[in-house]
């Protein structure tokens, strides 16, 4: 499984990856400089953040102003933000399409999915339409949200990663990694015990060269079954998954 960079030392989370991770303390000045990361304050998995005013306002690709709090409030169980350096580039296209292909399965857990970058609404809209992305892309040119979640690169740029927060402001994931590593992080989190943080490690740089995947075959087949009975079965399954995740979050 692709690895992700660890932001918080937690011996109890190693079993989730099947081995003890090689931990890196992201608060170390030497480590931050080596990785080109500038963090005013590190947010760790398991921390609770105050959603009021956190990150300020960003724009959707449609030009609407939103905040992280508003996104969380309108979600069922919380929000997944995956960050990417630049829309329509190869690595970012791969990452966005991986989240596109798993969109139905991930959102069935009650978490809302958003892409986040410093791109303009125009660039992100072009990206969204060309790749047929089913989720909203958030535009943060001044990094007012990217920076506090720890995904701003110094002196400029965005770190590819994923940030997950639940309805009460508890950070469930905060990791950097390649396209496949970020989606695998979310897949694991949605299928793991939500009361336990997930280990975060550095992903191999070779992941950047992955080719874009097409839609998953099971999603294509599911889309072709449009009868009322099949729709009812799908809705019932989604409700059961969401209820199970909500129970674990409590």
N, C-alpha and C positions, 0 to 999 in steps of 0.2 A: 504494500500500500504506500502511496506517496507520503513523504513526511512533511511536517509543518514546523515552523520555528516556535520554540517554547517561550512564552512570555512570563510564566510563573512556575516556580519550582513546586511540584506537588507529587510526592511519592505515591499517593493513593491513586493517581490516574493512570499509572503505567499499565495495569492490566487491560485497559481498554484498547491498547495498541498491541497487546500480546508480548511486549518486551519493555524493559526499562529504557526510557528515552535518554539521549545524551542532551542534558539540559543546558540552556544558555540563558543567563540572566540579562534581560533586555535593559535593565536599569544601569548596567555597567557603561561607563563613559567610553571605554576602549571598544566594547562590543558595538555600541551605537555608531561610533565613528567608522568602524570597519565595515559595517553594513549600510552606511549612508543614511542612517535613520536619525531623525531629530524629534524627540518626544519631550514636551513640557511636563507631562505627568503620565506615567504608565498606568493603563487600565488593565487589571488582571482578571482572569477568569474567576468567577465567583463574586467579584465586587458588585455592589449595588450602586448605581448612578442615579442622580436626580435628573429626571427627564425634563423638568421645567427649565427651558432656556439652554439645554445641552446642545451645543453645536450650532445654535443660531438657525437662520433660514437658508434653505437651498431651493433651487428651482427644479421642477420636473421637466422632462423633455418637451412637455406641452406648454411650458412657461408659467406654471402655477407655483406659488411660493408655499413651501411646506417645512415642517420641523420634524425632528426625530420623534418628539412626543406625539405629534399629530399622527404620524405613521403608526406608532405603537398603539395609540388609542383606537385607531380604526381597524387594527388587526384583531384576530381572535386570541392568539397566544403569544405573539411577539413578532419581531422583525429580523430578517436576514439581510445584511448589506454585504454585497461582494464588491470589492474595489478593483479597478483596473486602470492602467496608466493612460491609454489613449484609444478612443473608439475606432473601430474598423481596421486596427492593426492585427496581424496574424494571431498572436498570443491572446489578445483580448477577444477576438472573434471566437476562438476556441473556447475560452472560458464562458463567454456569454451564451454560446450554443449548448454547452454542457448544462448550464442552469435552465436553458429553454427546454431541453429534452427531458429534464427531470422535474419540470415545473408542476405538473399535476400531482405527482407523488409527494413532493415536498410541501406544497401548499395544502395538501390534504391533512397535514398535521396541525393546521391552524396558524402557521407562520407565513407572513407575507414576504415576498422576495423583491429586492430592489438592487439594481446596479448603481454604482456610485463612482463618479470620476470628475475631473476638472474640465471636462469638455463642455462646449456650449450647447444650449438646447437644440440648435440647428444640427450640429454634428451628431448628437445623440439620437435625434429623431431619424436622421438618415440611417444611422446604425441600426436602430430598432426596426425600421421598416424593411431594410434590406435583408436582415437576418430573421425577420418575423418573430421578434421577441415578445412574449406574452406579458411581460412585466414592465413596470415603469423604470426609466433611467433617471437618476438624480444628477443634477449639474451643480458642481461646487467649485467654481473657478478660483475662489479665494481660500479654499480648503478649510472653511469654517467648521465643517463636520468631519472631513477627512483627518484633520490634524488631531482633534481630541480623541478620536478612536485609535490613534497611533499608526495611521497609514500614510502620513506625509513624509516624503523623502526630502532630505536636505541636500542642496539648498532649494531644489524645486522638484516637482514630480510627485507621483502617487505610487505607493507600494501595492503590488497585487496581493489581495488578501480577503479575509472574511471576518465579519463582526456580527455577532448574534446577541440580541437582548430580548428578554421576555417582558411580559405585561407589567411586572412590578419593578422593572429597571435592573434586574440581575443579569450580569454579563455571562452568557453561556458559552461564548467562543470569541477569541480575538487572536487571529493567526495570519501570518503571511505565507505565501507559497505559490506554486505554479498553477495553471488552469485546472489540471486534474486534482491537485492537492486541495484546492479550495472547495470543489464540489464534493470530494470524498469526506472532507471535514464535516460538511453539513449533513451528508447522508448518514455518517456515523452518529452524529449528535441526535438526529431525529429518531434513530433506532436504538439509542443507548439510554441509560438511566439519566433522566434530566436533572436529578439532584446532585450528580457528580460531574465536575468539570472534565473536559477532554484535554489530553496532553497535546501540546503544540510544539512542532519541531520545524526545522528548515527543510524545504523541499529541494530536490535536485534541480539544478538550473536547466538540465536537459529537457525538462517538461515544457519549457517555453517553445520548443520546436515541434510540439505535437500538432498533428493535422486536425482540422476541424471535423468533428463527427456529424453524421446525419442524424435525423430523428430516430429515437429508439423504436424498434419494430413493434414492441407491445403497445406503444402509444399510438402508432399508426393504425394498428388493428382495432384498438379501442375506439378511435375516432370514427371508424367505419361502422360501428355498431350503434346506430342512432334510434333504435326502437325504444318505446316507452319503458319496457320491462328492463332493458339493459341500463337505461339512464337511472332507473330506480335503484338497481343493484349497486351502481357506482356511487350514487349519493349516499346510500346506506353505509357502504364501505368507508367512504370519506368521513362520515359522521362518527363511525366507530373509532377510526384512527385518531381523529381530533379529540374525542372524549378520552382516549387512553393517554394521549400526550398531556392534556390538561390535568388529568389525575396525577401524572408523574410530576408535573410542575408544582402542584399543590404540596 
